[in-house]
Amino acid sequence: MKRTHLPLNALRVFDAAARHLSFTRAADELAVTPAAVGQQIRALEDLLGVVLFRRTSKGLELTEEASAGLEALRTGFLHFEDAVQAMQAGQSSHVYTIACPRDFFGAWLAPRLAAFRGDNPEVRFALVDGETADFTEANLDLAVRWAEGPGELEGIALGPALRTTVGEGPWIAWSGDPAPEGHPDEPGEEPHSPPVSVGDAGGALAAVAAGLGRARVPSLLADAWEANGRIVRGAPDEPCRRGYWLVAPLPQWRQKKVKALVAHLTAR
């Protein structure tokens, strides 16, 4: 069934004018001019085809037509308020569903979520593994992605787009750097396969820590591993096209709870 278009702003003005029986006091409540109130009332009367107020020697009075609809109108506004409060309650939920690469979660995100929960003990986290998890299907609030930017989503970088080389010996390949030795100089020659190949940057760092070779990894992860004493960095940072981005669709990005967590994670 097609819903009738409701002139909600004019109805709100009518409700205020009916409570005060004064365009001036209604205007004060609504922070508009009395002329604007009168204009909204006249427009509503034209739309409805009825007279809503009559002027008497004692001031404004409601007509029978206006009185007949006033109680239902005010009940409707109360329902609107209940609906808004229900939507805000959902927004203030303390459960966060976050998609994040497993290696980034362990090295960087987990301790920061722990610190956030220390300040907000009512908070709960549900972590989803993977960078490509669908926001709708997984009901995500946020995602961390190793990417060149936020793409079509709202987002903020969790650090500069830098990488560094750690370890010594043969190259270790991973999904973000599958051919660390580069392409061969001779046309038609196949690239040399590194002796160790792992699934992600965390695996590459673990291989470096075990003495299996060297790897180019995101500086953000290398910083965390070095701080824990698991590796020693011997090379400077270098620019990288990709970085870790915290992203979400605009509706999620605007949520109060998401804004609070984003502010915590991006505080320098």
N, C-alpha and C positions, 0 to 999 in steps of 0.2 A: 504494500500500500504506500503510495506516494505521500510524503509528509507535506503539510501546508507550510509555506515559508513564514516564519514567525518574526515580527519586527521586535526583536528582543530589547534593543536599546530603548525604543519608544515605550515598551511595556515597563521597563525598569523606571523610566521617568514618570509614567503614569502611577506606578506603585508609590513612589516617593511623594508625588503631588497629592495622592489620595490620603496618605498617612498624615501629611502636614496640613492639608486643605489650604495650601499656599504655594504658589509658584516660586515665590522668593525664597522660602525656607527649603523647598525642594532643590532649588538651584544651589543654595549653600551646601546642602548635603552632597550633591553630585559634583560640586566644583565647576559649575557652568553658570551662565547668565540666566536671569528670569526669562529673557526673550527666547533663549534656546529651549527652555522648558516649554514655553508656549508654542513654539514651532513644532516640537515633537508631539505635543498633545493634539494640535490641529491636524498634523499628518496622520496620527493614529485614528482620529475621528473620521477623517476622509477615507482611510482604508477600511474601517469597520462599518462606516455608514451610520454611525450613531453619535449623539452628543454625550460627552462624558462628564462635563462640569457645567454648572450654571452659576452665574453670579447673582448674589442677593445682597440686600442691605447689610447682612451679617458677615458677608464674605463668600467664599466658594462653597458649593454643595455638590455632592455626587448625584448624578442622575440615577434613575432606577436601573438603566442598562449598565452603568458603570458598577453599581453595587452588586448586580447579579453576577458579574464575572470576577470580582475582586478576590473573594476567598479562594477560588480555584487557582487564580494567578499567583497568589502568595504561596499556596501549597506547591505550585510548580517551581517557584524560586527556591523553596526549601529543598525540593528534590534535586535541583541543580547544584545547590551547595553540598548536599550529600554525595552527589556524583563526583564533584571536584575533590572533596575530602577523600573519597575512596581511591581516586586516581593518584592523589598525593601520597596516600598511605602505601600504595604499591611502589611508588617511586622511592619512598624512604625505607624500603625493605633493606635489611642488613645482610642479605645474601648476595654475593658477587659471583657471577659465572664468568670465568676468564679462560680464553684459549691462549696457549703460550708454548713455544718450542721447549721441549723437555730440558735441553742443556741450558737454555737461558733461565728457566725457572730455578734450577738448582743453584746456578752460580750467581745470579743477580736478583731475580724477582723474589724468591722465597724469603730472604732475610728482611726485605723491605715490607713485604706483606706481614711478616711477624711483628715488625715495629709498628705498623698501622693498627694491627689488632691489639697490640699492647696498649695503645691509646684508646681503642674502641673495642672493648672485650666482647661486645654483643655481636660483632661482625662474624660472618661465616663465609668461607671461600669454597667454590667448586671449580676445580681446575680441569680444563679439557686440553689434551695433548694435540698439537698440530697447529700449523700456521694458516691453513686454508679452511678451517672449520667455518661453516655457514652461520651467520649471526641469527637467522630466523630458526633454522632447524635445531641448533644447539642452545637457543635462547640465551645468547651471550650478552653480557654487559660491555665487555672490553676484549680486545685481542692484542697480543704482541706479535708483530710480524717483522721478519728480516727482509726489508724491501728498500726500493729507491725512494719511496715516499708513501703518503697515505692513500694515494689513488683517489677513488671516488668517495672515500670515507673521510670523516673528520679525524685528525690525529696530531700527535706531537712527537718529536724525536726524543728518545730516551738518552741520547748522548750523541756526540759527533760521529759522523760516518768515517770511521778510521779502522784500519787493520794493522796488525803487527806480525812479525815472524818470530816464533819462539822455538827453542830447541836446536839441536844440531844433527847432522847426518842426512839421510835420504828424505825426500819429501813425503809428507803424509797427505793424501787426498781426502776431501770430504765433499758433501753435496754443494756447499757454497764455494768451493775451490777445487773442482774435479780434476783439473790438469795443472797443478802448481808449477810444473816444469815448463809450461807453455807449449806452443806448437813447434814441431821440428823445422829446421831450416831448409831441408831438402824437400822439394815438391814430391808428393806421393808417399812420403815416408810416414809410417804410423807413429803417433805419439808414444813415448815410453810410459808404460804403466808404472805408477809408483808402487813400491813394495808393500805399502800399507794404505788401505782405503777404508774409511769409516763413514758413518751415516750423518754425523753433524759435527759442529765445532766443538761441542763438549767431548765427543769421542776423540777428536783430533788432539785436544788438550790432554786427555787421559793418556793417549799414545805417546805424546811428547813427555809427559811426566814419567812414563815407564821407560823412557830412553829409546823409543822406537824410531825417532827421527825428528824432523822439524815440520812446522806447519804455519800457514798464514791464517790467522783467525781474527775475529772482531776484537778490537782493543778493549771493548767493554767487558768481554768475557776474560780476556787475558789479565786485565786489572784485578778482577775478582780472584782468579786462580793465584796470581802473584801475591795478593794480600793474604791469602791463606797459606802461603809458603809452599805451594804445590809445584810451581814452576819459577824459573828465573828468566826475566826478559832481557834480551841482549841486543834488540834492534829497535830503532825508533818507529813511531807510528807513521803510517802513510795514508793518503786519502783513499777512500773506497766509495764506490757508487752506492752501496747499500749500507743501511744502518738499522737499528732496532727502533720500530715505531709502535707507539701505543695508539690504537685506532678503534673507532666505533662509528656506526651510522649516526646521523645528526640527532634523532630522537633520544638515543641512549646517551650521547655525548652531553646533552643538555640536562640530564638528570642530576639532581642534587647530590645523590650518593656517589655517582660516577665522578662528578667534579671534585668531590672531596678526595677520592682515591688518586685521581690524576694529579691533583695539586701535591699530594704526598710523594708520589713516585717521581715527580719532576722537580721537586725542591732541590736546589743545588747546595 
